[in-house]
């Protein structure tokens, strides 16, 4: 789920989980620009509702896009 929100060239070591009413993904992301970060997203959802996976992907993409921006000096 986290991997679906990452840009091209990013590497991720992660572990997903799904117990019906809760899904999650946690991992270490290494970006092509050399930045690294930890991410952990867990979502309580209606049983087997697919919107939870979409939410994790969207949050992953938002964080990645933010960290991809050049550093302001």
N, C-alpha and C positions, 0 to 999 in steps of 0.2 A: 504494500500500500504506500509506504513512504517512497519507495523507488519510483513509482509512477509519477511523482511530482518533481523529480529531479531533472536537471538539464543534461544535455549531452556531455559525456566525458566524466561525469561524477561517478564515484565509487561508493558503495554502501555495504556494510556488514550489518545485518539486521535479523530480527526474529519477530514473526507475526504470531498472533494468537486469536482464537475465536471460540467463545463458549456460548454462542447463541445470542445472549442479550448484551454481551460486551465483546468488543473487538479491540485489538491494539497492534501497534507496531513500534518497536524501539530499535535504534541503531546508531551507528557512527557513520557520518557522511564525510567524504573527502571530495572537495570541489577542485576543478581544474586550475583555479587561481591559487591553490595552496591552502585555502581556509579549510578548517575541520570543525565539525560541531556534532553534538549529541542531540538526538531527537527521540522523544517518547510521547506517543499520542494514544490515549485510550478513550473509547466512546461507549457509553451506555446507550442502547438502542432498543426499539421493539424487536422481538425475537426474529433473527435472520433478516432484518431490514437492510437492504443494500445501500441505503443512503449513508450509512456509517462509513463504508469504504470510500465513497466519494468525498466525504468530509475529511478523512485522513489524507487523501491525495491532495485536496485543495489546500489544506494547512501546510503540508509538505512543500507544495509549490510556492506558496506565499513566503515561507521562511527562506527557501532557496533563492528566490528572486531578490529578496531584500539583501541577503548576504552576498549576492553576485554583484551588487552595485560597487563602483569604485569608492575607495575611502576618501572622504573629504578632508582636506587639510586647512 
